[in-house]
Every structure is written in structure tokens, then in C-alpha cells.
Amino acid sequence: MSRTLVTRAGRLTAGALVVAALGGSLFAAQAQAQASPDAAGKPTGTVNAATGVNERMHPSTDSSVRGVLRHRVQIGIRCKVRAQDVSGNNLWYQLRDRTTWVTAKYIEGAADVPFCRSLTRSAVDQSVESRNAMG
């Protein structure tokens, strides 16, 4: 009887080790996925301008500068809009972690960026004068 008990205990121990190993590997995979949210299919891009690119309050070079992203910095992108043309490119990206904008002209590797669904607009933006104004 003691031999049967030892065999059963050995099987239980081996089974517990297998379960622990699988659970540990699942936990590690989950932690890795949480540590790199960009791997979950969220769009990113890399600054390719040697002097960096300005972060702007709105998608226009007339808008105030809120910061500068240095050359080769990887950014998370929330969405894109068509706005002011910058050297033949009229796309602008809104950054994922803050509400600033960068021109797509100086961002490379950004694929599958969705268009922004809605932007907050004021009554002035919808006026005839605003639509006909330059810049």
C-alpha cells in the first residue's frame, strides 16, 4: 500500500509541475503582451526627419508647437486626418498618448492608421468665412 501511495504522490507532483509550468508560461506571455501594447496591432511610426518633427496643437503648421520628437523616435498613432499639405503630403497623425499632431511627411512605417472619426469643432469652424479662409 505504501508503494501505491508513493506512486500516486509522484504522479500528483509531476502533474502539479506541468500545470505550474504551463501557468507560468501563460502568465509570461500575458505579461509580455501587456508590456508591449504596440504588438497588439496599434499603429506606430518612426520619425525620419534628421532635425526631428514638431508636435502641434492642431494639424497645421500655423498651430502652436507643443513639443519636438527627435530623429528615429518611435511614436504611437491614434488616427489620421487630411489637413494642411506639407511638401506634397496632406496627412497628419494624432499621437496615441496625447492630443498633439505631427505631419505624416516626416513619419515612416505607419501602416493601417485609421481616419479619425470625429473631431471637436466649434460653430466658427462651420461658418462660410472659416471654410473659405486660407490656412
C-alpha positions in Angstrom: 0.0 0.0 0.0 2.8 2.4 0.7 4.2 1.8 -2.8 0.8 2.8 -4.3 0.7 5.9 -2.2 4.2 6.9 -3.3 3.3 6.3 -7.0 0.2 8.4 -6.7 2.1 11.1 -4.8 4.7 11.1 -7.6 2.0 11.4 -10.3 0.4 14.3 -8.4 3.8 16.1 -8.0 4.6 15.6 -11.7 1.1 16.8 -12.7 1.4 19.9 -10.4 4.8 20.7 -12.0 3.3 20.5 -15.5 0.3 22.7 -14.5 2.7 25.2 -12.8 5.0 25.3 -15.9 2.0 25.9 -18.3 0.5 28.5 -16.0 3.9 30.3 -15.7 4.4 30.3 -19.5 0.8 31.7 -20.0 1.5 34.3 -17.3 4.7 35.3 -19.0 3.1 35.6 -22.4 0.3 37.7 -21.0 2.8 40.0 -19.2 4.8 40.4 -22.4 1.6 41.3 -24.4 0.8 43.9 -21.7 4.3 45.3 -21.7 4.2 46.0 -25.5 0.8 47.3 -26.4 2.1 48.2 -29.9 2.3 44.5 -30.6 -1.4 44.3 -30.3 -2.0 45.9 -33.7 -2.0 49.5 -32.7 -0.3 51.7 -35.4 3.2 53.1 -34.8 5.6 55.1 -36.8 9.2 56.4 -36.6 10.4 60.0 -37.0 12.6 60.1 -40.1 13.4 63.9 -40.2 17.1 64.4 -39.2 16.1 67.5 -37.2 13.1 65.9 -35.6 9.4 66.9 -36.1 7.2 69.4 -34.2 4.2 68.2 -32.2 1.4 70.7 -32.9 -1.8 71.6 -31.1 -3.8 71.2 -34.3 -3.0 69.6 -37.7 -1.5 72.7 -39.2 1.9 74.4 -39.3 0.1 77.6 -38.2 -0.7 75.8 -34.9 1.4 76.2 -31.8 4.3 73.8 -31.2 3.7 71.6 -28.1 7.0 69.6 -28.3 9.6 68.1 -30.6 10.0 64.5 -31.4 13.7 63.6 -32.1 15.0 61.6 -35.1 14.3 57.9 -35.0 11.9 58.1 -32.1 9.0 55.6 -32.4 5.6 57.0 -31.7 2.1 55.5 -31.1 -0.5 56.8 -33.5 -4.2 57.1 -32.7 -5.6 58.2 -36.0 -5.1 60.4 -39.1 -6.8 63.3 -40.9 -6.4 65.2 -44.1 -5.4 68.7 -43.4 -2.7 71.2 -44.4 -0.4 70.0 -47.2 3.3 69.7 -46.1 5.6 69.2 -49.1 3.0 67.1 -51.0 1.6 65.2 -48.1 -1.7 66.3 -46.5 -2.0 63.6 -43.8 -1.5 64.4 -40.1 -1.3 61.9 -37.3 -2.7 62.3 -33.8 -0.5 60.8 -31.2 -1.9 58.0 -29.1 -0.8 59.1 -25.7 -1.6 62.8 -26.0 -3.7 65.0 -28.2 -1.0 66.6 -30.3 -0.4 66.2 -34.1 2.5 65.6 -36.4 2.7 65.8 -40.1 2.9 62.4 -41.8 5.5 63.8 -44.2 8.2 63.0 -41.6 6.9 59.7 -40.2 7.8 56.4 -41.7 6.5 52.9 -41.2 3.0 53.9 -40.2 0.6 51.3 -41.7 -3.1 50.7 -41.2 -3.7 54.0 -39.4 -7.5 54.6 -39.2 -9.0 58.0 -40.1 -10.2 60.0 -37.0 -14.0 59.5 -36.7 -14.8 62.8 -35.1 -13.0 66.0 -34.0 -14.4 68.6 -31.8 -15.4 71.5 -34.0 -16.8 74.9 -33.0 -19.5 77.0 -34.7 -16.8 79.2 -36.1 -15.2 76.2 -37.9 -18.5 75.5 -39.7 -19.0 79.1 -40.9 -18.7 80.1 -44.6 -15.9 82.5 -43.7 -14.0 79.8 -42.0 -14.4 77.4 -44.9 -13.2 80.0 -47.4 -10.3 81.3 -45.3 -6.7 80.4 -46.1 -4.5 78.3 -43.7 
